Amino acid sequence: MNSPIDKVFIEPLREVARKLVAFLPSLLTGIVVFAAGLLLAWLVKVIVVRVLRLFKLDAAFTRSGVSDALQKMAVKETPVKLIGRTFFWLVTFIFFILALKVMKVPVIDQLLENLLLFLPNIFVALIIVVMGWLLGNFLGRAALIASVNAGIKLSSQISRGVKGVILVFAIVMAFEQVGIGRTTLVVAFAIAFGGAVLALALAFGLGGKDLARTYLEKRFKKDREGDGRDDLRHL
Amino acid sequence: MTPDSVPGPAASGPGQLDELGEVDILVGIPSFNNAKTIGHVVRAVEVGLNKYFPGRRSVLVNSDGGSTDGTADVVREASADFDSILLEHRIGGFRKLVTPYHGVPGKGSAFRTVFQIARQLGAKACAVVDSDLRSITPEWIELLVKPVLEEGFDYVSPYYMRHKYDGTITNSIVYPLTRALYGKRIRQPIGGDFGFSGRLASFYLEKNVWESDVARFGIDIWMTTTALANDFRICQAFLGAKIHDAKDPGADLSAMLHQVVGSVFDLMEEYAGAWSAVKGSEPVATFGFVYSVGLEPIHVNVDRMIEMFRLGVKDLGPFYKAFLPADVLSFLDDLAARPDRRSFTYADGAWVKTIMSFALACHRKDVSREHIIKSLTPLYLGKVASFVNETWDCTAEEVEARLEELCLAFEKEKSYLVERWNGKA
């Protein structure tokens, strides 16, 4: 006969113990999978770093200004180490999820499923931001050189503007990819961008009309009168 | 290729290359919408060939890039009035050939067609002349062809007398650098009008460059450098003054620099083995009677050039840090800060190091190659401004002497380039 104490305390405890014992193999498997994952993650990191160094990517990152930019953002590690570390955490994360999956906990299963479905979007969004940043750097520098060669005094501002616009574009696209405030962001960006263009147009149109007139007059006068012209033949 | 063969000065009609048989001399004229000027060039070539090579079989090849202004018709119809030009009108085996070229549009592709025809016709000596020349005379043909035909030279580079401020890219970069690299004093390595042997034409054809920038615009420096680096016999011919239509007046200076300097740097990669051991330089044989031309005053806006230099040093300074050495950077900062135009002097040593550092940056593939070369523009303008400052009151001879100093500075500093090129420093 079961006493009330048995019913209230002992049976539930036994039930818990039984469930724990039944769960133990899954837990152990999960721990083993995770431990193996950690080991593999470390291996992947080492291999990735070595391969990248073999292709001299560290020097390439230094030349392209990536290392400088990271230092400016207070990142002390080299880009190659950073990529290695990213791979480490990526593999660790995958194995962590695998370990949780092995443990077969229904709630976690559901959560993981949602997370896994979302992961590609995050990955694509990250790639968009990185590509945008690299493209912004490249085109910003191209704009800087072209405007300096054209003798424009606001060259660095133009360069920063080009870089900034491309980066903002990339960030908006990344947010759009992960579905954060999709409509709001697009509308906000369109309004801000349109507003900026309008403001610039007004500023140039109203504030710079005299300057524009002087410039045009000077330019056409130059062409007519030959004032300030170079007769040099470079080739 | 289906060229129109036009035998004799007056006749015209379609024909094939085979009908021409073998020729001794071939003169090529690349063209694209040059109807206004090409007639004079064709007549000069025809008279030159008849006057100086009367017993030789010769052909004029017009390699055209699809002109729509009737250039081909002008070539077909152009004919010299021999009775008023030559005392004795000797009829030689002169033919005209008008043919379109194929491939990448540009002077290089036009030349390739000329080389192909030269090989097919077994030409012993060839010359190419620009179709926009206004100062070409029949003597140019003699001077470009005779050294090949009678003296055994493979390549004849032109030597023109130009205004002291004409060809500033040639004077400040291409001539001194090419001379220091390959050790031969070719004064106009990108002159545009050349003489060469049939053997060299065949050698050019073997090179796999016809889809690259060489086919577009880098053909002049490529021809000179290829001849230099492959030990062909080289000389130069003094052709007098060169007057031609302005090359696209709206052309962007940085694009020009990118094309010309980029081609020189590319060739440095290809022929590193040929130039790294060369020390000093030697003159090459020069044909023709050298004389100087007058120096009519021209307008040069030095202040604007200095302003561009200052802007470049200020805004591109952080970019230059990626590949210019510290002493050059500090020199540039110092020069940009000088308020007085008269004290604006871009020292030869610093200029040589600047150019060599740009070449090294392209070699190491530091950053984008196009960005590196285009960022040279403000510094180049600084050097030109400095040169104009220094030589404003100089005669043509004094300017040449000044250029000689610059060339010697390039030769002296060559070890700086060689050591870094090979990664030893």
Interface residues (C-beta under 8 A of the other chain):
Chain A: R63 S64 G65 F138 R141 A142 L144 I145 A146 V148 N149 G151 K153 S155 S156 S159 G226 G228 R229 D230 D231 L232 R233 H234 L235
Chain B: H163 Y165 D166 G167 T168 I169 T170 I190 A246 K247 D252 L253 S254 M256 L257 V260 I298 H299 V300 N301 R304 E307 M308 L311 G312 D315 L316 F319 A322 K365 D366 V367 S368 H371 K374 S375 T377 P378 V384
